[in-house]
């Protein structure tokens, strides 16, 4: 399982003016046989989104095993790597 931050943009029109709000959320992706299966873990802030990812994946039995500095500009920070214990 890989978790990483990325920026999403939300556009809205208020009183005839278009505004764009950007925020950082986390996406957790699990490798499947043919593709990645991803879930977005939103939060009110970047810290809340990170806590949401760590809490949800922990509750699902995933263990955080590594945090890697990611130089890929598509993601806004480190990549979090998780594993499930062998049964």
N, C-alpha and C positions, 0 to 999 in steps of 0.2 A: 504494500500500500504506500502510495506517495501522497503527501499533503504539501501544498504550496499556496502562497498568497498570489492573488492577481487582482487587477483593478477592473471594476465594472463601472459602466456609465449608465445613468438613468436620466432620460430626458422627460421633461414635463412642460406644460404650458400653463402659466399662471397669469391671469389678467392680460392675456394676449401676448405675453412675453415667454419665449422659449428659454428654459434654463437647463443646464446639464450638471448633474451631481455625480461626482466620482468618489467611489469608496473602495477600500480594500476588503476583500472577502477571501476565504480559503476554500479550496477545492481538494477533495480527497479522491484519488483515483486508484482503483484496484485493477490489476492486470487480469484480463480474462483470456480465453483461448485465442480469440481472433481480434479483440479490441480492448480498449480501456473502458471501464465502467466507472463513471465519476458522479460524485454528489457535491453540491455546493452547500457550504456551511456558513450561512450569513450571520452577522452580528451587527450591533449598533455602532461598533467601532472596530478597528483592526484587532485590538486586544481581545474584545468580546468574541470576535470571529475565531481567533486562535484558540481561546478557551473552549468555545463550542466544538471545534474540531477535536481537540485533545480529550474532552469529556465524552463526546459521542463515540469516538473510536475506542477509547478505553472501556466504555460500557459494552461495546461489541466484541471485546476480547483482544483488541489489537494492542501491542506493546510498542512504545516509542523506542527505537534502537539507535537512531542516528539523526543528527542535524547537519546538513551539508550546505556550505555557502554556495549559492547558485549564481553564476555569472550570466545566465540567460536573462535577457532584458524582458522577456515575456512574463516572467514571474518577478514579483517585487521584493524578493528576499530569499531567505534560506528555504531549503527543501527538507521536509520532515519525512523520515522513512520509518515505517512500522512493519511489524511481523506478528503473526499469530504463533503461539507456542505449539510445538508438535504434540499431537494427541497420543 
